Amino acid sequence: KKGKMMRSIAMILGTILAILFLIQLFRGQKYEELVEGLEEKDFPLKDIYTVGFCWAELPPLRLRGVLFERLEQNAKVLYGEMYAEYYANVYYAMALSFFHFILCFGCLLAGWQDSRNFFYLGIFLAIVGLIYGCDSMRQKLVKRTENCETELPEVVSTMAILVNSGMILRDAWNMVGGRGEGDIYALMRDASEDIRNGHADSEAIAKFGRATNSPEIIKFTSALMQSMGKGAGELPLFLARQSSDLWNEKKQRLLQKGEQASAKLLMPIMLIFLGIIIIILSSAFAGISL
């Protein structure tokens, strides 16, 4: 009886959620323009985000408070201040859409398979989808920051060579940013675009540093602007020193990551070793009993 009741509850709940999903998907056609330009690789299942936008209309589910501030702050760094509010709402709509879709699918699957485990798994995965939607922007920002810090020594080294050969900083910046592939090079191209649009070099470089969200790169850009203020003669020496220091820091970082990886491998090794010990002891006790 309990099993039949559980199956009935799962099927009823899944059917209600499926009907609500279809209704919200139909109502969400007015939001299609908001998701049309999103890249599929960065925003999986973007066509169902309109469901999340509809749910966000309800006062209890509106994006506000600490969550809105956190999403907006990450969006300012990742996408620029102009588009911060838009992307904050997109990621929130993603989270609500994933939660509804996965919970609906999990309930229907639990009812069809008559399995309580599928029901609990569906709830768990729905919560994971909700957290993923709210936290994925921060994860992207962290990854971009790490990539920028990894690519920085090569950027500074190339710029040092170009400036020491007689090229002015702006031209060296444009050349390095235009030929490289990676997150830091894309941000350098954005800074070059700002300069072409009339922004001062120092302002564009400072904005570049903030966009990386890296204390190390912000420190470098601040020192670079100070060196620029002292005159062109100081700049080649500054870049040469920075190049040497950054390569040394990168080596230290790689060593630390290697040590962290070794520490992470320690637990699986201990579990394997414990399993071997248990097998040996069980075999020994089995031999003694015989």
Backbone bond lengths (Angstrom), bond angles and torsions (degrees), N, CA, C in turn:
res aa  C-N    CA-C-N  psi(-1)  N-CA   C-N-CA  omega(-1)  CA-C   N-CA-C  phi
1 K - - - 1.456 - - 1.516 111.88 -
2 K 1.341 115.51 -44.02 1.464 119.36 178.44 1.523 111.26 -60.31
3 G 1.350 116.10 -40.27 1.455 120.23 -179.78 1.523 111.52 -64.64
4 K 1.366 116.38 -42.34 1.465 119.79 178.89 1.523 111.36 -65.99
5 M 1.354 115.42 -38.88 1.462 119.68 179.21 1.517 110.39 -64.32
6 M 1.335 116.20 -42.64 1.463 120.95 179.29 1.523 110.33 -62.99
7 R 1.320 116.43 -41.04 1.459 120.35 179.92 1.520 110.66 -65.37
8 S 1.339 115.90 -41.17 1.463 120.04 -179.84 1.524 111.03 -65.05
9 I 1.333 116.13 -42.67 1.463 120.49 179.54 1.527 110.23 -62.08
10 A 1.340 115.98 -44.59 1.465 120.42 -179.22 1.518 110.91 -63.10
11 M 1.349 117.52 -43.19 1.458 120.74 -178.80 1.528 111.72 -67.41
12 I 1.343 116.29 -41.75 1.469 120.18 179.32 1.523 110.37 -64.64
13 L 1.340 115.45 -47.02 1.467 119.73 -179.83 1.524 110.97 -63.45
14 G 1.343 116.70 -42.92 1.463 120.40 179.04 1.522 112.29 -63.81
15 T 1.341 116.65 -39.26 1.468 120.32 178.92 1.527 110.98 -65.96
16 I 1.325 116.87 -43.12 1.467 120.91 178.49 1.526 110.17 -61.81
17 L 1.334 116.05 -44.84 1.466 120.29 179.54 1.526 111.45 -64.03
18 A 1.342 116.54 -37.93 1.474 120.34 179.32 1.529 110.84 -65.64
19 I 1.352 116.45 -42.88 1.465 120.26 178.59 1.528 110.28 -63.81
20 L 1.339 116.31 -44.81 1.466 120.41 178.35 1.533 111.26 -61.29
21 F 1.339 115.94 -38.73 1.469 120.19 179.74 1.522 110.45 -62.86
22 L 1.337 116.31 -44.10 1.468 120.07 -179.99 1.529 111.20 -66.17
23 I 1.337 116.21 -38.72 1.466 119.89 178.19 1.525 110.56 -63.16
24 Q 1.347 115.76 -46.99 1.464 119.64 -179.39 1.526 111.26 -67.19
25 L 1.330 116.39 -33.08 1.466 119.67 177.65 1.528 110.19 -65.65
26 F 1.336 116.27 -38.53 1.462 120.39 177.39 1.533 110.43 -69.33
27 R 1.321 116.90 -45.16 1.470 120.83 178.79 1.528 111.90 -64.53
28 G 1.333 116.09 -28.63 1.457 120.66 -174.67 1.508 114.92 -79.06
29 Q 1.334 117.27 3.05 1.467 119.27 178.92 1.527 111.72 -59.48
30 K 1.319 116.71 -26.23 1.466 120.08 178.81 1.525 112.24 -69.93
31 Y 1.337 116.97 -14.81 1.464 120.88 179.34 1.532 112.94 -100.66
32 E 1.327 117.32 4.18 1.461 119.95 -175.08 1.526 112.65 -60.15
33 E 1.318 116.79 -32.71 1.467 119.94 179.58 1.527 111.49 -64.58
34 L 1.321 116.71 -28.22 1.470 120.48 -178.28 1.524 112.37 -71.56
35 V 1.337 116.81 -25.36 1.472 119.50 -177.04 1.528 112.36 -109.41
36 E 1.318 116.19 -6.04 1.473 119.83 -174.58 1.523 112.31 -62.34
37 G 1.325 118.20 -38.64 1.458 121.16 -175.59 1.513 115.00 -88.03
38 L 1.329 118.39 1.76 1.467 121.35 -178.76 1.530 110.78 -75.77
39 E 1.338 115.58 143.83 1.471 121.20 178.03 1.530 109.93 -78.05
40 E 1.332 116.24 131.38 1.464 120.85 -177.53 1.528 112.06 -62.95
41 K 1.326 117.20 -34.81 1.467 119.71 -178.03 1.526 112.04 -68.63
42 D 1.336 117.06 -28.95 1.462 120.97 178.15 1.520 112.34 -92.45
43 F 1.334 117.02 -22.72 1.459 121.46 -176.96 1.525 108.88 -131.73
44 P 1.344 116.98 82.51 1.468 120.56 -177.66 1.532 111.65 -63.33
45 L 1.338 116.11 142.82 1.475 122.90 179.72 1.527 111.56 54.65
46 K 1.321 116.33 41.20 1.470 120.23 -174.30 1.525 112.87 -61.91
47 D 1.348 118.13 -23.60 1.460 120.68 -176.51 1.529 112.35 -68.26
48 I 1.333 118.29 -18.77 1.472 119.12 179.37 1.530 111.88 -94.33
49 Y 1.327 118.07 0.19 1.466 119.88 -179.21 1.523 112.18 -64.83
50 T 1.352 116.10 -20.74 1.460 119.35 178.41 1.526 111.12 -61.90
51 V 1.328 116.62 -27.86 1.472 120.74 175.56 1.527 109.76 -62.92
52 G 1.330 116.23 -44.11 1.456 120.61 179.03 1.519 112.51 -64.62
53 F 1.339 116.47 -37.89 1.465 119.83 177.42 1.529 110.57 -62.25
54 C 1.335 116.45 -37.97 1.466 119.75 178.67 1.533 111.30 -66.97
55 W 1.328 116.85 -43.59 1.464 119.33 178.59 1.526 111.10 -63.91
56 A 1.317 116.65 -33.82 1.467 120.43 -179.18 1.525 112.57 -69.09
57 E 1.336 117.65 -10.90 1.460 120.50 175.65 1.523 111.90 -70.81
58 L 1.335 116.53 -28.13 1.462 120.64 -177.82 1.527 109.97 -69.63
59 P 1.318 118.70 134.41 1.480 121.44 -177.30 1.529 114.63 -52.11
60 P 1.368 119.09 -41.95 1.484 117.21 -179.36 1.527 113.92 -67.28
61 L 1.344 116.12 -21.28 1.471 120.04 -175.52 1.524 113.24 -108.28
62 R 1.310 117.95 6.49 1.465 120.12 179.57 1.521 111.05 -65.36
63 L 1.325 114.64 145.31 1.467 120.86 179.66 1.522 109.03 -76.79
64 R 1.315 115.82 117.08 1.458 120.19 -178.87 1.519 108.51 -161.66
65 G 1.335 115.23 177.98 1.459 120.98 174.39 1.517 113.74 70.08
66 V 1.324 114.61 -147.36 1.464 121.85 -174.83 1.526 111.46 -63.23
67 L 1.329 116.76 -40.13 1.470 119.77 -179.29 1.522 110.84 -62.75
68 F 1.332 117.11 -44.03 1.459 120.06 178.53 1.527 111.09 -62.40
69 E 1.320 117.34 -42.88 1.464 121.26 -179.48 1.526 110.72 -62.49
70 R 1.346 115.69 -40.76 1.475 119.28 -178.68 1.521 110.62 -68.45
71 L 1.340 116.73 -45.19 1.464 119.94 179.67 1.529 111.42 -65.17
72 E 1.322 116.46 -40.73 1.458 119.72 -179.35 1.522 111.26 -66.81
73 Q 1.330 117.20 -39.27 1.462 120.47 179.24 1.523 111.34 -63.87
74 N 1.335 116.51 -43.98 1.469 119.76 177.23 1.524 111.26 -64.39
75 A 1.343 116.68 -38.31 1.468 120.60 -179.64 1.525 111.26 -67.34
76 K 1.323 117.39 -34.75 1.468 120.47 178.34 1.523 110.81 -60.81
77 V 1.328 116.00 -41.60 1.461 120.32 -178.76 1.524 110.77 -74.89
78 L 1.334 116.61 -41.04 1.462 120.67 -172.83 1.532 113.00 -80.79
79 Y 1.333 116.55 -36.74 1.461 119.47 -173.57 1.527 114.34 -121.47
80 G 1.314 117.27 -6.80 1.459 119.89 -178.81 1.517 111.40 101.29
81 E 1.316 115.52 151.62 1.461 121.23 -175.37 1.521 112.41 -62.95
82 M 1.333 117.15 -32.93 1.469 121.01 -176.71 1.533 111.65 -62.83
83 Y 1.346 116.72 -35.78 1.462 120.78 -174.69 1.535 112.88 -106.25
84 A 1.317 117.58 11.78 1.462 121.16 -173.14 1.527 112.08 -62.14
85 E 1.315 117.08 -49.18 1.470 120.22 -177.87 1.526 111.54 -63.71
86 Y 1.323 116.69 -39.58 1.468 121.07 179.30 1.527 110.87 -60.51
87 Y 1.336 117.04 -51.26 1.461 119.56 -177.34 1.522 112.57 -69.49
88 A 1.331 117.36 -30.36 1.464 119.88 175.31 1.527 109.61 -61.07
89 N 1.317 117.45 -43.26 1.464 121.57 179.16 1.524 112.05 -71.04
90 V 1.329 117.58 -33.91 1.469 120.76 178.16 1.524 110.54 -63.89
91 Y 1.327 117.29 -46.71 1.466 120.11 -179.11 1.530 111.51 -67.09
92 Y 1.323 116.12 -34.92 1.464 119.34 177.29 1.529 109.96 -67.31
93 A 1.338 116.86 -42.43 1.464 120.64 176.72 1.530 110.92 -62.44
94 M 1.331 116.98 -37.29 1.463 121.19 175.68 1.529 110.44 -59.28
95 A 1.325 116.59 -45.97 1.461 121.03 -178.11 1.530 111.32 -62.04
96 L 1.332 117.63 -47.22 1.462 121.02 179.57 1.526 111.67 -64.74
97 S 1.321 116.74 -38.54 1.470 120.64 -179.89 1.517 111.38 -65.61
98 F 1.322 116.18 -45.67 1.468 120.68 178.86 1.529 110.58 -61.54
99 F 1.323 116.96 -42.54 1.467 120.69 -179.23 1.523 110.45 -60.66
100 H 1.319 116.80 -48.91 1.472 121.11 -178.90 1.531 111.08 -63.98
101 F 1.317 116.99 -47.57 1.471 121.03 -176.04 1.531 111.44 -63.64
102 I 1.321 117.63 -47.08 1.477 120.93 -176.56 1.519 110.57 -68.98
103 L 1.347 117.12 -40.35 1.465 119.61 179.07 1.524 110.95 -64.20
104 C 1.326 117.10 -40.90 1.456 121.27 177.39 1.534 111.06 -62.13
105 F 1.314 116.71 -47.90 1.462 121.59 -179.61 1.535 110.69 -62.90
106 G 1.348 116.74 -42.18 1.460 120.70 -179.14 1.523 112.23 -64.29
107 C 1.338 117.47 -40.45 1.465 120.81 179.33 1.527 111.37 -66.73
108 L 1.323 116.72 -44.03 1.462 120.02 178.55 1.522 111.84 -63.89
109 L 1.319 116.41 -40.50 1.469 120.82 179.03 1.525 110.58 -66.62
110 A 1.336 116.92 -39.60 1.469 120.97 178.91 1.524 110.71 -64.24
111 G 1.349 116.44 -40.60 1.459 119.43 178.50 1.509 112.66 -69.21
112 W 1.319 116.30 -38.17 1.464 120.83 -179.69 1.524 111.40 -68.64
113 Q 1.346 116.67 -42.12 1.457 121.46 -178.32 1.531 112.60 -87.60
114 D 1.343 115.69 -5.71 1.473 121.28 -176.74 1.530 110.45 52.94
115 S 1.343 114.41 50.02 1.461 120.32 -175.24 1.530 110.70 -127.57
116 R 1.317 115.64 121.40 1.462 120.01 176.25 1.521 110.68 -68.50
117 N 1.333 116.10 -30.87 1.470 119.92 -179.68 1.527 111.47 -62.97
118 F 1.342 116.83 -40.58 1.469 120.00 177.63 1.529 110.96 -63.66
119 F 1.318 116.41 -34.76 1.466 120.53 179.31 1.524 110.68 -64.44
120 Y 1.332 115.77 -48.67 1.461 119.88 179.01 1.532 111.35 -67.07
121 L 1.337 115.50 -37.07 1.464 119.72 178.14 1.531 110.42 -64.03
122 G 1.333 116.31 -39.57 1.454 120.06 178.42 1.523 112.02 -62.50
123 I 1.337 116.63 -42.20 1.467 120.19 177.56 1.522 110.49 -63.02
124 F 1.334 115.56 -43.90 1.466 120.14 -179.60 1.525 111.28 -62.36
125 L 1.335 116.86 -46.99 1.461 120.52 -178.45 1.527 111.30 -68.02
126 A 1.336 117.49 -32.01 1.465 120.50 176.75 1.526 110.56 -64.49
127 I 1.328 116.41 -40.88 1.466 120.62 177.28 1.525 110.12 -66.27
128 V 1.346 116.21 -39.58 1.470 120.18 176.58 1.532 110.51 -60.94
129 G 1.336 116.59 -41.88 1.462 120.79 178.09 1.523 112.11 -63.30
130 L 1.326 116.06 -38.31 1.463 120.60 177.53 1.524 111.04 -64.37
131 I 1.329 115.74 -44.98 1.472 120.40 179.43 1.527 110.48 -66.15
132 Y 1.336 116.22 -40.29 1.467 120.15 179.33 1.522 111.16 -59.01
133 G 1.339 116.24 -46.05 1.455 119.77 -179.40 1.514 112.95 -61.87
134 C 1.329 116.52 -39.02 1.463 120.65 -178.23 1.525 112.62 -78.96
135 D 1.338 117.14 -23.33 1.466 119.90 -173.41 1.521 113.89 -109.68
136 S 1.337 117.90 -9.51 1.467 119.55 -173.85 1.522 112.51 -66.05
137 M 1.331 117.59 -31.06 1.467 119.40 178.82 1.530 110.27 -66.43
138 R 1.336 115.85 -40.53 1.469 118.75 177.86 1.520 110.66 -64.08
139 Q 1.336 116.70 -39.89 1.462 120.53 178.59 1.528 111.23 -63.20
140 K 1.342 117.09 -41.09 1.465 120.62 177.47 1.527 110.58 -62.72
141 L 1.322 116.10 -39.76 1.461 120.53 -179.52 1.523 110.72 -66.52
142 V 1.329 116.94 -42.08 1.462 121.31 178.02 1.524 110.68 -61.93
143 K 1.340 115.72 -43.84 1.468 119.92 179.86 1.524 110.95 -64.35
144 R 1.339 117.20 -42.25 1.464 119.90 179.52 1.518 110.93 -64.52
145 T 1.324 117.05 -39.63 1.470 120.90 178.19 1.519 110.84 -62.09
146 E 1.327 117.13 -44.38 1.464 121.05 178.86 1.525 110.98 -62.99
147 N 1.335 116.41 -41.45 1.464 120.01 178.52 1.529 110.88 -63.05
148 C 1.325 116.69 -41.77 1.465 120.85 -179.63 1.522 110.88 -64.10
149 E 1.324 117.07 -42.05 1.464 120.45 179.39 1.520 111.16 -65.83
150 T 1.334 116.61 -35.43 1.466 120.26 178.03 1.525 111.54 -68.91
151 E 1.336 116.64 -36.60 1.467 121.17 -176.42 1.523 113.11 -84.74
152 L 1.337 117.54 -15.07 1.468 120.67 -174.30 1.532 113.90 -58.67
153 P 1.343 121.09 -47.44 1.469 119.96 -178.22 1.528 113.27 -56.23
154 E 1.334 116.94 -40.79 1.460 120.20 179.55 1.534 110.65 -65.85
155 V 1.342 116.26 -39.51 1.461 120.83 178.84 1.523 110.87 -61.84
156 V 1.325 116.08 -48.51 1.468 120.55 -177.45 1.525 110.70 -66.54
157 S 1.318 117.58 -38.84 1.467 120.83 178.56 1.526 111.53 -61.42
158 T 1.326 115.93 -45.47 1.464 119.88 179.36 1.523 111.20 -64.37
159 M 1.343 116.11 -42.23 1.459 119.96 178.45 1.523 111.13 -63.54
160 A 1.328 116.44 -38.11 1.468 120.59 179.33 1.518 111.04 -62.26
161 I 1.338 116.09 -42.20 1.472 120.22 178.84 1.522 110.67 -63.96
162 L 1.331 116.33 -44.04 1.468 120.28 -177.69 1.532 111.71 -67.36
163 V 1.324 116.72 -42.68 1.470 120.36 -179.52 1.524 110.56 -68.33
164 N 1.321 116.72 -39.16 1.468 119.99 178.09 1.525 112.07 -67.39
165 S 1.329 116.58 -22.66 1.467 119.41 177.92 1.527 112.16 -84.08
166 G 1.343 116.59 -1.23 1.459 120.29 175.14 1.513 115.32 111.80
167 M 1.323 118.15 -1.12 1.458 121.19 -179.38 1.525 110.34 -79.70
168 I 1.330 117.36 142.94 1.462 119.61 177.58 1.527 109.13 -74.97
169 L 1.345 115.94 159.08 1.459 121.50 -172.97 1.529 111.84 -59.51
170 R 1.336 117.62 -43.41 1.461 119.77 -176.73 1.521 111.34 -60.97
171 D 1.337 116.63 -43.10 1.464 119.89 179.57 1.523 111.60 -67.71
172 A 1.337 115.87 -39.27 1.471 119.57 177.66 1.524 110.55 -63.55
173 W 1.323 116.49 -41.87 1.464 121.70 178.24 1.524 110.68 -60.20
174 N 1.334 116.51 -47.62 1.467 121.09 -179.40 1.527 111.60 -62.90
175 M 1.335 116.69 -40.03 1.462 120.47 -178.28 1.527 111.11 -67.41
176 V 1.337 115.95 -45.78 1.467 119.69 -178.62 1.525 110.64 -66.02
177 G 1.327 116.37 -46.32 1.462 119.70 -179.76 1.511 112.98 -65.96
178 G 1.334 117.22 -34.37 1.460 120.88 -176.72 1.510 114.02 -74.82
179 R 1.341 117.02 -26.34 1.470 119.69 -175.58 1.525 113.69 -99.05
180 G 1.332 117.30 -17.42 1.459 119.92 -175.53 1.516 113.21 -86.99
181 E 1.321 115.93 160.15 1.455 122.88 175.89 1.523 108.30 -123.45
182 G 1.291 116.48 129.82 1.457 120.85 -177.23 1.518 110.08 144.25
183 D 1.313 116.01 171.82 1.460 121.14 -175.99 1.521 112.64 -63.66
184 I 1.317 117.03 -43.80 1.464 118.93 -176.74 1.527 111.27 -67.49
185 Y 1.324 117.00 -33.99 1.467 120.65 178.94 1.530 110.91 -69.00
186 A 1.343 115.98 -36.88 1.468 119.62 177.26 1.523 110.41 -64.20
187 L 1.331 116.91 -40.13 1.467 120.58 178.17 1.530 111.29 -69.15
188 M 1.322 116.43 -33.39 1.472 119.45 175.11 1.527 110.93 -64.88
189 R 1.327 116.32 -38.50 1.469 119.88 177.83 1.534 110.60 -65.64
190 D 1.337 115.87 -36.14 1.464 119.16 176.25 1.533 110.63 -63.00
191 A 1.335 115.93 -40.51 1.470 120.12 178.06 1.524 110.81 -65.09
192 S 1.327 117.10 -39.81 1.467 120.71 177.35 1.525 110.61 -62.56
193 E 1.334 116.37 -38.87 1.462 120.69 178.18 1.527 110.72 -64.82
194 D 1.333 116.31 -39.54 1.471 120.02 177.25 1.532 110.96 -61.80
195 I 1.337 115.91 -40.67 1.479 120.12 179.69 1.521 110.43 -64.62
196 R 1.340 116.44 -41.30 1.468 119.87 178.89 1.527 111.42 -66.05
197 N 1.336 115.84 -26.01 1.468 119.89 179.28 1.521 113.27 -86.66
198 G 1.328 116.27 6.30 1.450 119.39 173.24 1.510 116.41 107.53
199 H 1.330 118.31 -0.08 1.464 120.59 177.76 1.530 109.52 -75.48
200 A 1.324 115.33 149.06 1.462 120.04 175.96 1.524 110.01 -68.03
201 D 1.343 116.07 151.26 1.465 120.46 -179.71 1.530 111.20 -56.34
202 S 1.319 116.59 -46.01 1.461 120.93 -177.46 1.526 111.04 -63.54
203 E 1.327 116.31 -39.03 1.469 120.59 179.70 1.526 110.70 -65.95
204 A 1.333 116.63 -43.32 1.468 120.90 -179.90 1.521 111.47 -66.27
205 I 1.332 116.82 -39.27 1.473 120.48 179.69 1.524 110.73 -68.95
206 A 1.334 116.28 -38.44 1.466 119.65 177.89 1.529 110.61 -64.46
207 K 1.330 116.35 -40.83 1.469 120.79 177.28 1.519 110.69 -63.84
208 F 1.329 116.48 -38.85 1.464 121.59 175.91 1.529 110.79 -58.62
209 G 1.328 116.82 -45.08 1.459 120.39 179.62 1.514 112.10 -61.94
210 R 1.330 117.10 -43.09 1.473 120.17 179.28 1.521 111.48 -65.61
211 A 1.337 116.55 -35.44 1.463 120.58 -178.80 1.526 112.20 -65.53
212 T 1.325 117.28 -30.57 1.469 119.60 178.51 1.524 111.87 -71.54
213 N 1.338 116.70 -22.48 1.469 122.62 -179.28 1.530 111.80 60.20
214 S 1.325 115.86 27.72 1.467 121.63 -177.94 1.527 109.69 -113.89
215 P 1.328 118.25 120.64 1.465 120.16 176.49 1.529 112.30 -57.32
216 E 1.324 116.06 -35.53 1.458 120.86 -179.91 1.537 111.36 -64.05
217 I 1.330 116.58 -44.08 1.461 120.04 -178.65 1.521 110.98 -74.93
218 I 1.320 117.60 -35.56 1.467 120.67 175.78 1.524 110.27 -62.07
219 K 1.323 115.60 -40.19 1.465 120.10 176.90 1.531 110.64 -63.40
220 F 1.329 116.13 -42.16 1.466 120.15 179.02 1.526 111.40 -63.54
221 T 1.344 117.31 -46.16 1.466 119.87 -178.69 1.525 111.48 -64.43
222 S 1.338 117.32 -35.49 1.478 120.26 177.06 1.521 110.67 -64.04
223 A 1.344 115.79 -44.08 1.465 120.04 178.64 1.527 110.87 -66.84
224 L 1.338 116.40 -35.12 1.464 120.68 178.61 1.531 110.85 -63.99
225 M 1.324 116.47 -43.15 1.467 119.82 179.52 1.526 111.47 -66.35
226 Q 1.331 117.35 -36.09 1.463 120.43 176.12 1.522 110.83 -64.53
227 S 1.341 115.76 -40.45 1.457 120.28 178.70 1.525 111.28 -66.43
228 M 1.325 116.58 -37.23 1.464 120.90 177.26 1.531 110.47 -62.53
229 G 1.328 116.38 -35.49 1.460 120.34 179.89 1.513 113.02 -69.95
230 K 1.329 117.08 -24.47 1.468 120.55 -178.72 1.526 112.71 -81.17
231 G 1.334 116.44 -13.50 1.464 118.75 178.86 1.517 112.46 120.41
232 A 1.319 116.20 162.76 1.461 122.03 -176.52 1.523 112.92 -65.98
233 G 1.337 118.01 -26.70 1.462 120.26 -177.72 1.512 113.24 -68.52
234 E 1.321 117.39 -27.01 1.464 121.64 -178.56 1.524 112.17 -80.79
235 L 1.315 117.07 -25.76 1.463 121.79 -171.08 1.536 114.33 -62.91
236 P 1.340 120.56 -46.65 1.474 119.22 179.73 1.531 113.15 -59.89
237 L 1.329 117.27 -41.68 1.463 120.31 178.89 1.528 111.10 -65.37
238 F 1.328 115.44 -40.96 1.468 119.79 179.29 1.523 111.25 -61.11
239 L 1.332 117.70 -48.03 1.461 121.10 -178.49 1.524 111.66 -64.94
240 A 1.330 117.28 -36.27 1.473 120.78 178.28 1.530 110.58 -64.73
241 R 1.334 116.31 -43.37 1.477 120.18 178.58 1.526 110.85 -65.25
242 Q 1.334 115.13 -44.39 1.460 119.44 -179.97 1.518 111.77 -62.27
243 S 1.318 116.92 -39.09 1.459 121.15 179.46 1.524 110.93 -60.63
244 S 1.324 115.88 -46.48 1.466 120.15 179.64 1.526 111.32 -63.65
245 D 1.337 116.42 -44.35 1.471 120.27 -178.70 1.527 111.42 -65.32
246 L 1.315 117.01 -41.58 1.464 120.65 -177.16 1.525 111.98 -67.80
247 W 1.346 116.50 -37.41 1.470 118.30 177.07 1.522 110.77 -65.38
248 N 1.328 117.39 -38.02 1.470 120.73 176.84 1.522 111.26 -64.78
249 E 1.339 116.29 -41.52 1.463 120.42 177.94 1.523 111.28 -64.77
250 K 1.330 116.43 -37.30 1.461 119.80 178.75 1.527 110.60 -65.01
251 K 1.325 116.95 -40.03 1.464 119.92 177.33 1.523 110.97 -61.67
252 Q 1.336 115.81 -42.53 1.464 120.05 179.22 1.530 110.70 -63.61
253 R 1.331 116.61 -40.07 1.461 120.81 179.28 1.519 111.24 -63.74
254 L 1.332 115.98 -41.51 1.462 120.26 179.38 1.518 111.05 -64.65
255 L 1.330 116.17 -38.66 1.461 119.97 177.01 1.527 111.44 -64.03
256 Q 1.339 115.66 -42.03 1.462 119.63 178.67 1.522 111.56 -64.35
257 K 1.344 116.72 -40.60 1.460 119.74 177.77 1.522 111.13 -64.23
258 G 1.344 116.29 -36.58 1.456 119.85 177.13 1.515 111.69 -63.75
259 E 1.341 116.51 -41.26 1.461 120.33 177.78 1.525 111.44 -65.90
260 Q 1.340 116.70 -39.34 1.458 120.38 178.25 1.517 111.27 -65.10
261 A 1.344 116.04 -38.78 1.468 119.84 178.17 1.525 110.74 -64.69
262 S 1.333 116.02 -38.78 1.467 119.97 178.14 1.525 110.96 -64.11
263 A 1.336 116.15 -39.72 1.462 120.47 179.46 1.525 111.15 -65.58
264 K 1.352 116.54 -37.62 1.461 120.38 179.09 1.526 111.38 -67.88
265 L 1.333 116.69 -30.95 1.465 120.19 179.38 1.521 112.36 -77.02
266 L 1.338 116.13 -16.04 1.462 119.98 -175.88 1.528 111.72 -63.70
267 M 1.324 117.44 -42.24 1.462 120.85 -177.99 1.530 112.39 -63.89
268 P 1.347 120.57 -48.24 1.474 118.92 176.20 1.525 113.16 -59.67
269 I 1.336 116.04 -37.56 1.474 119.40 178.48 1.522 110.29 -63.19
270 M 1.344 116.17 -42.12 1.471 120.30 179.39 1.523 110.49 -64.47
271 L 1.331 117.89 -39.54 1.457 120.68 179.25 1.526 111.26 -65.93
272 I 1.332 115.46 -40.99 1.474 119.10 177.10 1.521 110.61 -63.19
273 F 1.339 115.46 -44.14 1.468 120.61 179.01 1.530 110.71 -61.59
274 L 1.358 116.38 -41.44 1.461 120.20 178.66 1.518 110.90 -63.79
275 G 1.348 116.20 -39.17 1.454 119.73 177.83 1.523 112.15 -63.34
276 I 1.327 116.52 -40.12 1.468 120.84 178.00 1.523 110.68 -63.70
277 I 1.346 116.09 -42.77 1.472 120.74 179.00 1.520 110.53 -60.88
278 I 1.359 116.00 -43.05 1.470 119.66 -179.40 1.527 110.40 -63.79
279 I 1.350 116.32 -41.16 1.470 119.66 179.20 1.530 110.75 -63.22
280 I 1.351 116.31 -43.67 1.472 120.37 -179.72 1.520 110.82 -63.92
281 L 1.346 116.62 -44.95 1.472 120.11 -178.98 1.520 111.87 -65.50
282 S 1.364 115.02 -41.66 1.469 117.48 179.55 1.525 110.70 -64.13
283 S 1.349 117.02 -38.13 1.466 120.16 177.31 1.522 111.03 -65.42
284 A 1.339 115.12 -39.48 1.467 119.33 -179.64 1.522 110.94 -65.48
285 F 1.345 116.89 -45.33 1.474 120.28 178.98 1.515 111.36 -64.94
286 A 1.350 116.72 -35.89 1.463 120.23 177.80 1.526 109.95 -64.53
287 G 1.347 117.26 -38.87 1.458 120.97 178.18 1.514 112.04 -66.66
288 I 1.356 115.49 -38.99 1.477 118.96 179.59 1.525 111.39 -66.13
289 S 1.334 115.63 -40.99 1.467 119.49 -178.69 1.517 111.25 -65.33
290 L 1.361 115.52 -32.10 1.455 117.59 176.63 1.510 111.17 -71.00
